[in-house]
Amino acid sequence: MGLARFAIAGMLLVTATAAVAGDRMRGFDTIAASSERIDITGLSGWHKGRFSLGDTGAGGRYDIRSMRDRSFWESSRYGESSFTLSGPGIDGEYSGRCHFEMVNAQDRFRDRNWKLTISTSVVPLTYRCVFQHDGKDIGMLDLAEIASPGISVKQERAGIVALGDHVLGLHSVHHFEKASLPGASPLGYLIENDGQPIAAIDLNGARKRLALPGDLQLREASLLAGMALALFWDPGDGDD
């Protein structure tokens, strides 16, 4: 039964990926139609560098570190990221510092003609950030892996972003705009206030996109969450 589940999940993943090559995250354009849209440029895949927020003139520096430890029985992934943000339209300087970790146990099965490794979560993935404004703590992001019901390829994440008086919901999106089947890794995230989507973060593709609300404090929280998630090299569980 266990092997059948993994085989079915694998077929779903291949089908979904083939059907939507080049597509973007579902729901982003709907939110962006009544929001401010900003593209994050400069996140080229290097571990450190500079980024820009569209053509606003604002931007900053980023630094990403991702590491892995592996033994015969366990595989752990951990790392951290940081960014600064300042420039036109930004009051002072914002910064964020984040870290993630996850540990999987591994069972290996061998025969003369095949081998199979099955990973089981021991320490589920967590991603946590602290945000500062001019050197003072102002908020945080807390994201974690959640279990998907039934047979699913989705590696779902959910959590909160807190800033000032607001605590906003955060959850991953796995469907492409033009496809019925989901992908495994998150394509992006929706941010909700009292259960209503107010912002979106599209991470699929080289250019990351943000759709931000007009309310200044909600925009601030959504922008910082968007930067933190754009810098998150989600390890998933597919390469253990």
C-alpha positions in Angstrom: 0.0 0.0 0.0 2.8 2.4 0.9 4.7 1.8 -2.4 1.4 2.3 -4.4 0.9 5.7 -2.6 4.3 6.9 -3.7 3.8 5.7 -7.2 0.5 7.5 -7.6 1.9 10.7 -6.1 4.8 10.5 -8.6 2.5 10.2 -11.6 0.4 13.1 -10.4 3.5 15.3 -10.0 4.8 14.5 -13.5 1.4 15.1 -15.1 1.0 18.5 -13.3 4.5 19.7 -14.2 4.1 18.8 -17.9 0.7 20.4 -18.2 1.7 23.8 -16.8 5.3 24.6 -17.9 5.8 28.3 -17.9 2.5 29.1 -16.1 2.2 31.2 -13.0 0.5 30.9 -9.6 -3.3 30.7 -9.5 -5.0 33.6 -7.9 -2.3 36.2 -8.1 -3.8 38.2 -11.0 -7.1 38.4 -9.3 -5.6 40.0 -6.2 -3.2 42.1 -8.2 -6.1 43.6 -10.2 -7.2 45.6 -7.1 -3.7 45.9 -5.5 -0.3 47.4 -6.0 1.9 45.0 -8.0 5.7 45.1 -7.6 8.2 42.8 -9.2 11.3 41.8 -7.3 14.4 41.8 -9.6 18.0 40.8 -8.9 17.4 37.5 -7.1 19.5 35.7 -9.6 20.1 32.5 -7.7 23.4 33.5 -6.2 23.8 33.3 -2.4 24.2 37.0 -2.0 23.7 40.2 -4.0 21.4 43.2 -4.5 17.7 43.3 -5.4 15.3 46.0 -6.6 11.6 46.6 -6.1 10.4 47.2 -9.6 11.2 50.7 -10.9 10.6 52.4 -7.5 14.3 52.9 -6.9 14.0 51.0 -3.6 15.9 47.8 -2.9 18.6 46.3 -0.7 21.0 43.5 -0.1 20.3 39.8 0.6 22.3 36.9 1.8 21.3 33.2 1.8 22.9 30.1 3.4 21.6 26.6 2.9 23.3 23.5 4.4 22.8 19.7 4.7 23.9 17.0 7.0 23.3 13.3 6.1 23.8 10.0 7.8 22.6 6.6 6.9 19.5 7.0 8.9 18.8 10.7 8.8 19.0 13.8 6.6 18.8 17.3 7.9 18.5 20.6 6.1 19.0 24.0 7.7 20.0 27.5 6.8 19.3 31.2 7.1 18.7 34.3 5.1 18.8 38.0 5.7 17.9 41.2 3.8 17.9 45.0 4.1 15.4 47.3 2.4 15.6 51.1 1.9 15.2 53.8 -0.7 12.5 56.0 -2.3 9.1 55.4 -0.7 10.7 53.5 2.2 10.7 55.2 5.7 14.2 54.5 7.1 15.6 51.0 6.7 13.9 47.7 7.1 15.6 44.3 7.6 14.8 40.7 8.1 16.7 37.7 9.5 15.3 34.2 8.9 16.2 30.6 9.6 14.8 27.2 8.6 15.4 23.6 9.6 14.0 20.1 8.9 15.0 16.5 9.7 13.9 13.4 7.9 14.5 9.8 8.9 15.3 7.5 6.1 14.4 3.8 5.4 16.2 2.1 2.6 15.1 -1.0 0.7 17.3 -2.9 -1.7 16.9 -5.7 -4.2 19.2 -6.9 -6.9 17.5 -4.7 -9.5 16.2 -1.7 -7.6 16.6 0.4 -4.5 14.1 2.7 -2.7 14.6 5.4 0.0 11.5 6.6 1.9 11.8 9.7 4.0 9.7 10.3 7.1 9.6 13.7 8.8 11.2 13.7 12.3 11.4 17.5 12.7 8.9 19.1 10.3 10.1 22.0 8.3 9.9 25.4 10.0 10.8 28.9 8.7 11.0 31.8 11.1 11.9 35.4 10.6 12.3 38.5 12.7 11.7 41.9 11.1 13.3 45.2 12.2 12.8 48.9 11.4 15.9 51.1 12.0 17.3 48.4 14.2 14.3 47.8 16.4 12.2 44.6 16.3 8.7 45.2 14.8 7.3 41.9 13.8 7.8 38.3 12.8 6.9 35.5 10.4 6.4 31.9 11.4 5.8 29.3 8.7 5.6 25.5 9.1 5.0 22.3 7.1 1.5 21.0 7.5 0.2 17.5 6.7 -1.9 17.1 3.6 -5.0 14.9 4.0 -5.1 11.7 1.9 -2.8 11.1 -1.0 -1.3 14.3 -2.2 1.9 15.5 -3.8 1.6 18.9 -2.1 4.3 20.0 0.4 2.0 22.5 2.1 3.1 25.3 4.3 1.0 27.6 6.6 1.7 30.2 9.3 1.4 33.8 10.3 3.0 37.2 9.8 2.6 39.6 12.7 3.3 43.3 12.6 2.0 45.9 15.0 -1.7 45.2 15.8 -2.1 42.8 12.9 -1.7 39.0 12.8 -2.2 37.8 9.3 -2.7 34.3 8.0 -0.3 32.8 5.5 -0.6 29.6 3.4 1.1 28.1 0.3 -0.5 27.9 -3.1 0.2 24.8 -5.3 -2.0 25.2 -8.3 -1.0 26.9 -11.6 -3.4 29.3 -13.2 -4.3 27.0 -16.1 -4.0 23.6 -14.6 -6.3 21.3 -12.5 -3.5 19.3 -10.8 -1.3 20.8 -8.1 2.5 20.9 -8.1 4.5 19.6 -5.1 6.5 22.7 -4.0 4.8 26.0 -3.2 4.3 28.2 -6.3 3.6 31.2 -3.9 1.6 32.3 -1.0 -1.6 34.1 -0.1 -1.8 36.5 2.9 -5.2 36.8 4.6 -6.7 39.2 7.1 -9.7 37.8 9.0 -9.9 35.0 6.4 -9.9 37.3 3.4 -7.0 37.4 0.9 -5.3 40.8 0.9 -1.9 40.0 -0.7 -0.2 37.5 -2.9 3.4 36.4 -3.5 4.1 34.6 -6.8 7.5 32.8 -6.5 7.2 30.7 -9.7 9.8 31.8 -12.3 12.9 34.0 -12.1 11.0 37.2 -11.4 9.1 37.2 -8.1 5.9 39.2 -8.0 4.1 40.9 -5.1 0.5 42.1 -4.9 0.2 44.4 -1.9 -2.8 46.1 -0.2 -3.3 49.8 0.0 -3.5 50.0 3.8 -0.1 51.1 5.0 0.4 48.7 7.9 -1.0 45.8 6.0 1.2 46.7 3.0 4.3 46.9 5.3 3.6 43.4 6.7 2.9 41.9 3.3 6.0 43.5 1.8 8.3 42.1 4.5 6.7 38.7 4.3 7.1 38.7 0.5 10.8 39.5 0.8 11.3 36.8 3.4 9.5 34.2 1.3 11.2 35.2 -1.9 14.6 34.5 -0.2 13.4 31.1 1.2 15.1 28.2 -0.6 12.4 25.7 0.4 14.2 22.3 0.8 11.0 20.3 0.4 11.5 16.6 0.8 12.2 15.4 -2.7 16.0 15.3 -2.7 16.6 13.4 0.5 
